[in-house]
Protein backbone atom coordinates (compact mmCIF):
# COMPACT_ATOMS: atom_id res chain seq x y z
CA UNK A 1 0.00 0.00 0.00
CA UNK A 2 1.24 3.46 -0.86
CA UNK A 3 0.04 6.66 0.83
CA UNK A 4 0.82 9.92 -0.91
CA UNK A 5 -0.26 13.50 -0.27
CA UNK A 6 -3.11 14.77 -2.45
CA UNK A 7 -2.29 18.41 -1.74
CA UNK A 8 -1.26 19.29 -5.30
CA UNK A 9 -4.58 18.03 -6.64
CA UNK A 10 -6.59 19.80 -3.94
CA UNK A 11 -4.79 23.09 -4.53
CA UNK A 12 -5.26 22.79 -8.29
CA UNK A 13 -8.99 22.13 -7.85
CA UNK A 14 -9.24 25.31 -5.78
CA UNK A 15 -6.94 27.41 -7.95
CA UNK A 16 -4.60 27.97 -4.99
CA UNK A 17 -0.83 28.04 -4.71
CA UNK A 18 1.45 26.94 -1.88
CA UNK A 19 1.98 30.62 -1.10
CA UNK A 20 -1.75 31.32 -0.82
CA UNK A 21 -2.24 28.31 1.44
CA UNK A 22 0.70 29.47 3.53
CA UNK A 23 -0.87 32.90 3.95
CA UNK A 24 -4.25 31.37 4.84
CA UNK A 25 -2.84 28.91 7.41
CA UNK A 26 0.26 30.66 8.75
CA UNK A 27 2.32 27.58 7.85
CA UNK A 28 5.65 28.41 6.19
CA UNK A 29 5.55 27.85 2.43
CA UNK A 30 8.60 25.54 2.60
CA UNK A 31 6.81 23.34 5.11
CA UNK A 32 3.78 23.09 2.82
CA UNK A 33 6.07 22.19 -0.06
CA UNK A 34 7.73 19.42 1.99
CA UNK A 35 4.31 18.08 2.99
CA UNK A 36 3.27 18.08 -0.67
CA UNK A 37 6.40 16.08 -1.57
CA UNK A 38 5.75 13.64 1.30
CA UNK A 39 9.07 14.65 2.88
CA UNK A 40 7.65 15.87 6.17
CA UNK A 41 4.26 15.57 7.81
CA UNK A 42 3.51 17.54 10.98
CA UNK A 43 0.23 16.55 12.59
CA UNK A 44 -0.81 20.04 13.68
CA UNK A 45 -0.24 21.35 10.16
CA UNK A 46 -2.49 18.67 8.70
CA UNK A 47 -5.38 20.06 10.74
CA UNK A 48 -4.68 23.63 9.61
CA UNK A 49 -4.38 22.62 5.96
CA UNK A 50 -7.53 20.48 6.06
CA UNK A 51 -9.45 23.33 7.68
CA UNK A 52 -8.19 25.89 5.17
CA UNK A 53 -9.19 23.65 2.24
CA UNK A 54 -12.46 22.57 3.91
CA UNK A 55 -11.63 18.86 3.62
CA UNK A 56 -11.03 16.03 6.07
CA UNK A 57 -7.52 14.98 7.01
CA UNK A 58 -8.10 11.73 5.12
CA UNK A 59 -8.79 13.79 1.97
CA UNK A 60 -5.24 15.16 2.17
CA UNK A 61 -3.92 11.75 1.11
CA UNK A 62 -4.36 9.27 -1.70
CA UNK A 63 -4.09 5.57 -0.88
CA UNK A 64 -2.98 3.23 -3.63
CA UNK A 65 -3.06 -0.52 -3.17
Phi, psi and omega in degrees: 000139179238132178242122182230148176297144177252017186299317181302316179294316180297318179295318180298317179300330182262359180066034182250157175250169174303319182298315180296320178294321177301314180295323182287328185257338186083005178275133179305141182302322179297324179292320177296318179298317179295321177299315181298329180270002180067024179275331185205128178235119177251123186307312184297329178289327178301319179296317180295317180294314180300318179295316181296327181264358180057049177227169175279163176299322178300327180292344180285353184231154173245133179250124178243131181262000000 
